[in-house]
Amino acid sequence: MSSDTQLVLCTVPDQDTASQLARLVVEQKLAACVNIVPQLVSVYEWEGKIEQDNEVLLLIKTQAPCFEALQNLLQQAHPYDVPEIIALDINAGLPAYLNWIKDVTEN
């Protein structure tokens, strides 16, 4: 089954930010559900230095037509200069769940 359902990954610095952003995107109908995954450790290069930080991962379930607005909202509300916002297409899944995501995110 193919659909235009997407999983968007976004890391944030702490639990409070995660909760605020998750609630915001669901209230705006830009996501049907956001899972908050705590205690993530990220290792990355930033401004020429190797960094290691504790972060929280958001797993955002949405539809491709919502992505641009979702990305804009996350970018505006996010505390990072360059936030991680990555969309992955969901190629298959439980049809009832994928339909629920579509129903919730349709305006």
Secondary structure, 3 states (H helix, E strand, C coil): CCCCEEEEEEEECCHHHHHHHHHHHHHCCCCCEEEEEEEEEEEEEECCEEEEEEEEEEEEEEEHHHHHHHHHHHHHHCCCCCCCCEEEECCCCCHHHHHHHHHHHCC
